[in-house]
Amino acid sequence: MRLFAAVLPPNDVTHELATAVAELRKLPGADELRWTGRPGWHFTLAFYGEVDDALVPDLSARLERVARRTAPFPLALRGGGQFGHGRALWTGAEGDLATLRLLADRSEAAARKAGVPMGEHRRYKPHLTVARSRSAVDVRPYVTALDEFHSRTWTVEELVLVRSNLPTSGAAGEQPRYEALARRPLGGAG
């Protein structure tokens, strides 16, 4: 199954982002982008890809230990940016980014120890993708508009193991479906 570890913003924060994204979608050229929806908004900590079912219990147990060793921390959505010359438009994070990066590093290490094949380690760049494009698109107007965006701060209290179910219908605009397989409280939170 296709898995990743993530931090999920609370509903009121995704509502704030949805309001900002609705304004972005009114800008010229917005139809050239594939906009992600609220169910798909998350901070990926570590992407595992296709994971053998036999490895999932150990991975889940290791993520539980990672969560216990990581204290809850403050986070907010802020600003915007792009990857790949407009192939991905995102909003960033503000708050305890050191702990967010630590959680990402620990989530990746947990997978390696569980035997999940991981690619090359890259420095974690916290971002929540709001739109994608198959080709290079000038997203500078969207990034500029997102510069003013700032959500309320919330306390991250859990690490979530998520299953990604890719679209199968071939319908234009169909989004992946995400299913939380395990929610692990941070540092005894909850």
VEXGUMAR-671478 format. One record per residue (C-alpha): x, y, z; residue number from 1; chain; residue in one letter. Coordinates in nm, 4 decimals. Layout:
+----------+----------+----------+-----+-------+-----+
!        X !        Y !        Z !   n ! chain ! res !
+----------+----------+----------+-----+-------+-----+
!        X !        Y !        Z ! NUM !     A !   A !
...
+----------+----------+----------+-----+-------+-----+
// end
This chain:
+----------+----------+----------+-----+-------+-----+
!        X !        Y !        Z !   n ! chain ! res !
+----------+----------+----------+-----+-------+-----+
!   0.0000 !   0.0000 !   0.0000 !   1 !     A !   M !
!   0.1097 !   0.3582 !  -0.0689 !   2 !     A !   R !
!   0.1905 !   0.5314 !   0.2610 !   3 !     A !   L !
!   0.3299 !   0.8471 !   0.4135 !   4 !     A !   F !
!   0.3638 !   1.0047 !   0.7579 !   5 !     A !   A !
!   0.1990 !   1.3433 !   0.8027 !   6 !     A !   A !
!   0.0843 !   1.6284 !   1.0201 !   7 !     A !   V !
!  -0.2778 !   1.7215 !   0.9501 !   8 !     A !   L !
!  -0.3962 !   2.0768 !   1.0201 !   9 !     A !   P !
!  -0.7230 !   2.1043 !   1.2140 !  10 !     A !   P !
!  -1.0496 !   2.1773 !   1.0300 !  11 !     A !   N !
!  -1.0676 !   2.5446 !   1.1257 !  12 !     A !   D !
!  -0.7176 !   2.6023 !   0.9851 !  13 !     A !   V !
!  -0.7987 !   2.4226 !   0.6589 !  14 !     A !   T !
!  -1.1137 !   2.6370 !   0.6414 !  15 !     A !   H !
!  -0.8939 !   2.9494 !   0.6615 !  16 !     A !   E !
!  -0.6766 !   2.8113 !   0.3827 !  17 !     A !   L !
!  -0.9824 !   2.7169 !   0.1738 !  18 !     A !   A !
!  -1.0986 !   3.0788 !   0.1911 !  19 !     A !   T !
!  -0.7579 !   3.2005 !   0.0684 !  20 !     A !   A !
!  -0.7452 !   2.9364 !  -0.2080 !  21 !     A !   V !
!  -1.0942 !   3.0354 !  -0.3274 !  22 !     A !   A !
!  -0.9524 !   3.3830 !  -0.3923 !  23 !     A !   E !
!  -0.6492 !   3.2390 !  -0.5725 !  24 !     A !   L !
!  -0.8782 !   3.0413 !  -0.8010 !  25 !     A !   R !
!  -1.0276 !   3.3709 !  -0.9238 !  26 !     A !   K !
!  -0.6904 !   3.4862 !  -1.0615 !  27 !     A !   L !
!  -0.6238 !   3.4686 !  -1.4368 !  28 !     A !   P !
!  -0.4883 !   3.1308 !  -1.5466 !  29 !     A !   G !
!  -0.6143 !   2.9435 !  -1.2401 !  30 !     A !   A !
!  -0.7735 !   2.6811 !  -1.4646 !  31 !     A !   D !
!  -0.4218 !   2.5729 !  -1.5727 !  32 !     A !   E !
!  -0.3624 !   2.4343 !  -1.2241 !  33 !     A !   L !
!  -0.4981 !   2.1185 !  -1.0593 !  34 !     A !   R !
!  -0.6126 !   2.2410 !  -0.7197 !  35 !     A !   W !
!  -0.5920 !   2.0079 !  -0.4237 !  36 !     A !   T !
!  -0.8908 !   1.9951 !  -0.1913 !  37 !     A !   G !
!  -0.9213 !   2.0188 !   0.1848 !  38 !     A !   R !
!  -0.9211 !   1.6409 !   0.2399 !  39 !     A !   P !
!  -0.5749 !   1.6284 !   0.0831 !  40 !     A !   G !
!  -0.4125 !   1.9108 !   0.2760 !  41 !     A !   W !
!  -0.1313 !   1.7864 !   0.4955 !  42 !     A !   H !
!   0.2350 !   1.8299 !   0.5755 !  43 !     A !   F !
!   0.4076 !   1.5161 !   0.4489 !  44 !     A !   T !
!   0.6805 !   1.4256 !   0.6973 !  45 !     A !   L !
!   0.8135 !   1.1206 !   0.5132 !  46 !     A !   A !
!   0.6869 !   0.9637 !   0.1912 !  47 !     A !   F !
!   0.7202 !   0.5855 !   0.1972 !  48 !     A !   Y !
!   0.5676 !   0.4957 !  -0.1393 !  49 !     A !   G !
!   0.4509 !   0.1385 !  -0.1888 !  50 !     A !   E !
!   0.5084 !  -0.0478 !   0.1373 !  51 !     A !   V !
!   0.4828 !  -0.4245 !   0.1687 !  52 !     A !   D !
!   0.1879 !  -0.5118 !   0.3945 !  53 !     A !   D !
!   0.4186 !  -0.7247 !   0.6111 !  54 !     A !   A !
!   0.6247 !  -0.4147 !   0.7046 !  55 !     A !   L !
!   0.3289 !  -0.1988 !   0.8123 !  56 !     A !   V !
!   0.2934 !  -0.3286 !   1.1724 !  57 !     A !   P !
!   0.6624 !  -0.2629 !   1.2489 !  58 !     A !   D !
!   0.6501 !   0.0765 !   1.0768 !  59 !     A !   L !
!   0.3402 !   0.1698 !   1.2762 !  60 !     A !   S !
!   0.5027 !   0.0616 !   1.6043 !  61 !     A !   A !
!   0.8164 !   0.2605 !   1.5247 !  62 !     A !   R !
!   0.6077 !   0.5690 !   1.4420 !  63 !     A !   L !
!   0.4345 !   0.5304 !   1.7766 !  64 !     A !   E !
!   0.7760 !   0.5497 !   1.9476 !  65 !     A !   R !
!   0.8698 !   0.8506 !   1.7322 !  66 !     A !   V !
!   0.5509 !   1.0270 !   1.8398 !  67 !     A !   A !
!   0.6059 !   0.9506 !   2.2101 !  68 !     A !   R !
!   0.9605 !   1.0949 !   2.1879 !  69 !     A !   R !
!   0.8391 !   1.4186 !   2.0258 !  70 !     A !   T !
!   0.6653 !   1.6870 !   2.2325 !  71 !     A !   A !
!   0.3570 !   1.8688 !   2.0976 !  72 !     A !   P !
!   0.4516 !   2.1939 !   1.9246 !  73 !     A !   F !
!   0.2956 !   2.5097 !   1.7779 !  74 !     A !   P !
!   0.2472 !   2.5448 !   1.4031 !  75 !     A !   L !
!   0.0679 !   2.7794 !   1.1622 !  76 !     A !   A !
!   0.0286 !   2.8032 !   0.7856 !  77 !     A !   L !
!   0.2065 !   3.1024 !   0.6398 !  78 !     A !   R !
!   0.2988 !   3.2456 !   0.3016 !  79 !     A !   G !
!   0.3576 !   3.0491 !  -0.0133 !  80 !     A !   G !
!   0.6071 !   2.9221 !  -0.2635 !  81 !     A !   G !
!   0.6606 !   2.6895 !  -0.5562 !  82 !     A !   Q !
!   0.8596 !   2.3865 !  -0.6617 !  83 !     A !   F !
!   0.9588 !   2.2852 !  -1.0127 !  84 !     A !   G !
!   0.8969 !   2.6137 !  -1.1951 !  85 !     A !   H !
!   0.5291 !   2.6228 !  -1.1114 !  86 !     A !   G !
!   0.4627 !   2.2494 !  -1.1006 !  87 !     A !   R !
!   0.3642 !   2.2750 !  -0.7334 !  88 !     A !   A !
!   0.2178 !   2.5720 !  -0.5476 !  89 !     A !   L !
!   0.2260 !   2.5508 !  -0.1688 !  90 !     A !   W !
!   0.1744 !   2.7317 !   0.1564 !  91 !     A !   T !
!   0.4477 !   2.7113 !   0.4146 !  92 !     A !   G !
!   0.4719 !   2.6767 !   0.7896 !  93 !     A !   A !
!   0.5562 !   2.8993 !   1.0815 !  94 !     A !   E !
!   0.6122 !   2.8006 !   1.4418 !  95 !     A !   G !
!   0.8405 !   2.5370 !   1.5895 !  96 !     A !   D !
!   0.9931 !   2.4310 !   1.2589 !  97 !     A !   L !
!   1.2883 !   2.2668 !   1.4359 !  98 !     A !   A !
!   1.0526 !   2.0151 !   1.5989 !  99 !     A !   T !
!   0.8618 !   1.9670 !   1.2722 ! 100 !     A !   L !
!   1.1915 !   1.8866 !   1.0954 ! 101 !     A !   R !
!   1.2928 !   1.6547 !   1.3804 ! 102 !     A !   L !
!   0.9593 !   1.4725 !   1.3492 ! 103 !     A !   L !
!   1.0171 !   1.4385 !   0.9733 ! 104 !     A !   A !
!   1.3695 !   1.3032 !   1.0231 ! 105 !     A !   D !
!   1.2501 !   1.0571 !   1.2881 ! 106 !     A !   R !
!   0.9621 !   0.9433 !   1.0630 ! 107 !     A !   S !
!   1.2065 !   0.8719 !   0.7822 ! 108 !     A !   E !
!   1.4459 !   0.6889 !   1.0165 ! 109 !     A !   A !
!   1.1562 !   0.4775 !   1.1499 ! 110 !     A !   A !
!   1.0827 !   0.3592 !   0.7974 ! 111 !     A !   A !
!   1.4437 !   0.2698 !   0.7273 ! 112 !     A !   R !
!   1.4615 !   0.0694 !   1.0535 ! 113 !     A !   K !
!   1.1371 !  -0.1088 !   0.9610 ! 114 !     A !   A !
!   1.2916 !  -0.2133 !   0.6286 ! 115 !     A !   G !
!   1.1028 !   0.0285 !   0.4046 ! 116 !     A !   V !
!   1.3237 !   0.1165 !   0.1059 ! 117 !     A !   P !
!   1.3791 !   0.4925 !   0.1198 ! 118 !     A !   M !
!   1.5440 !   0.7081 !  -0.1435 ! 119 !     A !   G !
!   1.8121 !   0.9653 !  -0.0818 ! 120 !     A !   E !
!   1.7630 !   1.1759 !   0.2323 ! 121 !     A !   H !
!   1.6818 !   1.5407 !   0.1594 ! 122 !     A !   R !
!   1.6545 !   1.8302 !   0.4023 ! 123 !     A !   R !
!   1.2899 !   1.8622 !   0.4976 ! 124 !     A !   Y !
!   1.1086 !   2.1647 !   0.3510 ! 125 !     A !   K !
!   0.7743 !   2.2083 !   0.5311 ! 126 !     A !   P !
!   0.4980 !   2.2759 !   0.2798 ! 127 !     A !   H !
!   0.1339 !   2.1992 !   0.2164 ! 128 !     A !   L !
!   0.0564 !   2.1644 !  -0.1562 ! 129 !     A !   T !
!  -0.2467 !   2.3619 !  -0.2750 ! 130 !     A !   V !
!  -0.2100 !   2.3147 !  -0.6530 ! 131 !     A !   A !
!  -0.0082 !   2.1236 !  -0.9127 ! 132 !     A !   R !
!   0.0562 !   2.1444 !  -1.2842 ! 133 !     A !   S !
!   0.1871 !   1.8921 !  -1.5346 ! 134 !     A !   R !
!   0.3835 !   2.1663 !  -1.7108 ! 135 !     A !   S !
!   0.5653 !   2.4799 !  -1.6014 ! 136 !     A !   A !
!   0.3173 !   2.7521 !  -1.5081 ! 137 !     A !   V !
!   0.3929 !   3.1062 !  -1.3937 ! 138 !     A !   D !
!   0.2600 !   3.0875 !  -1.0386 ! 139 !     A !   V !
!   0.4240 !   3.4107 !  -0.9200 ! 140 !     A !   R !
!   0.0874 !   3.5918 !  -0.8874 ! 141 !     A !   P !
!  -0.0385 !   3.3089 !  -0.6642 ! 142 !     A !   Y !
!   0.2785 !   3.3061 !  -0.4536 ! 143 !     A !   V !
!   0.2507 !   3.6845 !  -0.4142 ! 144 !     A !   T !
!  -0.1127 !   3.6514 !  -0.3057 ! 145 !     A !   A !
!  -0.0172 !   3.3807 !  -0.0556 ! 146 !     A !   L !
!   0.2523 !   3.6074 !   0.0932 ! 147 !     A !   D !
!  -0.0253 !   3.7720 !   0.2948 ! 148 !     A !   E !
!  -0.1782 !   3.4450 !   0.4139 ! 149 !     A !   F !
!  -0.1357 !   3.3474 !   0.7783 ! 150 !     A !   H !
!  -0.3530 !   3.0980 !   0.9646 ! 151 !     A !   S !
!  -0.4092 !   3.0806 !   1.3355 ! 152 !     A !   R !
!  -0.1504 !   2.8861 !   1.5317 ! 153 !     A !   T !
!  -0.2497 !   2.5419 !   1.6578 ! 154 !     A !   W !
!  -0.0708 !   2.2783 !   1.8640 ! 155 !     A !   T !
!   0.0386 !   1.9734 !   1.6672 ! 156 !     A !   V !
!  -0.0557 !   1.6807 !   1.8901 ! 157 !     A !   E !
!  -0.0342 !   1.3787 !   1.6611 ! 158 !     A !   E !
!   0.1623 !   1.2021 !   1.3923 ! 159 !     A !   L !
!  -0.0564 !   1.0303 !   1.1322 ! 160 !     A !   V !
!   0.0260 !   0.7317 !   0.9124 ! 161 !     A !   L !
!  -0.1732 !   0.7887 !   0.5939 ! 162 !     A !   V !
!  -0.2647 !   0.5591 !   0.3080 ! 163 !     A !   R !
!  -0.2883 !   0.7287 !  -0.0309 ! 164 !     A !   S !
!  -0.5389 !   0.5753 !  -0.2715 ! 165 !     A !   N !
!  -0.4563 !   0.7023 !  -0.6189 ! 166 !     A !   L !
!  -0.7354 !   0.7884 !  -0.8641 ! 167 !     A !   P !
!  -0.8454 !   0.4976 !  -1.0805 ! 168 !     A !   T !
!  -1.1327 !   0.6350 !  -1.2890 ! 169 !     A !   S !
!  -0.9202 !   0.8504 !  -1.5170 ! 170 !     A !   G !
!  -1.1702 !   1.1356 !  -1.4748 ! 171 !     A !   A !
!  -1.0179 !   1.4808 !  -1.5114 ! 172 !     A !   A !
!  -0.9570 !   1.6442 !  -1.1768 ! 173 !     A !   G !
!  -1.0046 !   1.3292 !  -0.9706 ! 174 !     A !   E !
!  -0.8047 !   1.3562 !  -0.6483 ! 175 !     A !   Q !
!  -0.6304 !   1.0866 !  -0.4460 ! 176 !     A !   P !
!  -0.8220 !   0.9676 !  -0.1401 ! 177 !     A !   R !
!  -0.6423 !   0.9695 !   0.1916 ! 178 !     A !   Y !
!  -0.7116 !   0.7310 !   0.4762 ! 179 !     A !   E !
!  -0.5595 !   0.7720 !   0.8233 ! 180 !     A !   A !
!  -0.4353 !   0.4245 !   0.9206 ! 181 !     A !   L !
!  -0.2892 !   0.5244 !   1.2581 ! 182 !     A !   A !
!  -0.2944 !   0.8392 !   1.4687 ! 183 !     A !   R !
!  -0.0142 !   0.8555 !   1.7233 ! 184 !     A !   R !
!  -0.0271 !   1.1195 !   2.0011 ! 185 !     A !   P !
!   0.2875 !   1.3246 !   2.0473 ! 186 !     A !   L !
!   0.4702 !   1.3072 !   2.3785 ! 187 !     A !   G !
!   0.1723 !   1.1806 !   2.5710 ! 188 !     A !   G !
!  -0.0684 !   1.4418 !   2.4224 ! 189 !     A !   A !
!  -0.4367 !   1.3537 !   2.4238 ! 190 !     A !   G !
+----------+----------+----------+-----+-------+-----+
// end
